[in-house]
Amino acid sequence: MDALHRHRSLYKGTTPPWKEAYRKRCVDRLKNSRAKLLDRYRQMGESSPGASIMVQEVMEEEWSALRSEHHRLPSLWGPHGLPEMFGVMNERDELAVLEEIQQELMSQEMSIIEEYERDLQFEQQYISSVVEGMDEVHIICPICRMKNLSINSYFISCPCGLYINTKKRNISPDVLQRLLESRVSEHMENCLHNPVFSVTPSTESSTMLMISCKACDYLSVVL
């Protein structure tokens, strides 16, 4: 009787005693091979969607390692690897155990890849938001000199209370920045004192942003 048949006769109808040790070794091996797994996944790209990447390798190598410690275990892998093993393992209990471990490993492998994809998506979104933020013009409120102005197609506002209706006036951040810089430069040509900004009602439904200086009596409408 060869080693495989002796092995089957010992544990027929029972859970193989090597199940938990083998399962734990395979699970730990796959977890510790995360970097290797993801490196292969990146290299594969879209070439083999849904295919297992490292499960067969992990199962084969861990069985060999376990067998080196327990010589009564048979050699199950031939030149065709895992498929051949399932062909040799005719004992229903052992086959079910190996399939169960294989499915658990495939599920774990997929979880590692899905976590990687989520992290990658988050990083890409973060980088995109940073790049978009670099293109935006942030303007400090000229009234409170603390908060950034909120500027859109309808109004300019600040948490300090500034609110200017800009509907149909095409006031973008770039336009507002040029207006502010223009008025400040105009004042500095003749006066070195710091001007102040204020809002003044222009109609019942809108206000104007003004710049003025008490030292030189400078007064101008910004917006």
QUIJOMO-V298235 format. One record per backbone hydrogen bond with DSSP energy under -1.0 kcal/mol. CO is the residue of the C=O (numbers start at 1). NH is the residue of the N-H. Records with the same first field share a line. If there is no record, write none. Layout:
CO: NH ; NH
//
This chain:
2: 6
3: 7
4: 8
5: 9
6: 10
7: 11
11: 14
16: 19
18: 22
19: 23
20: 24
21: 25
22: 26
23: 27
24: 28
25: 29
26: 30
27: 31
28: 32
31: 34
33: 37
34: 38
35: 39
36: 40
37: 41
38: 42
39: 43
40: 44
41: 45
44: 47
48: 51
54: 58
55: 59
56: 60
57: 61
58: 62
59: 63
60: 64
61: 65
62: 66
63: 67
64: 68
66: 70
70: 73
78: 81
81: 85
82: 86
83: 87
84: 88
85: 89
88: 90
91: 95
92: 96
93: 97
94: 98
95: 99
96: 100
97: 101
98: 102
99: 103
100: 104
101: 105
102: 106
103: 107
104: 108
105: 109
106: 110
107: 111
108: 112
109: 113
110: 114
111: 115
112: 116
113: 117
114: 118
115: 119
116: 120
117: 121
118: 122
119: 123
120: 124
121: 125
122: 126
123: 127
124: 128
125: 129
126: 130
127: 131
128: 132
129: 133
130: 134
131: 135
139: 149
141: 145
147: 141
150: 157
154: 166
155: 152
156: 164
157: 150
158: 161
162: 158
164: 156
166: 169
172: 176
173: 177
174: 178
175: 179
176: 180
177: 181
178: 182
179: 183
180: 184
181: 185
182: 186
183: 187
184: 188
185: 189
187: 190 ; 191
196: 212
198: 210
200: 208
206: 202 ; 203
208: 200
209: 222 ; 223
210: 198
211: 220
212: 196
213: 217
218: 213
220: 211
//
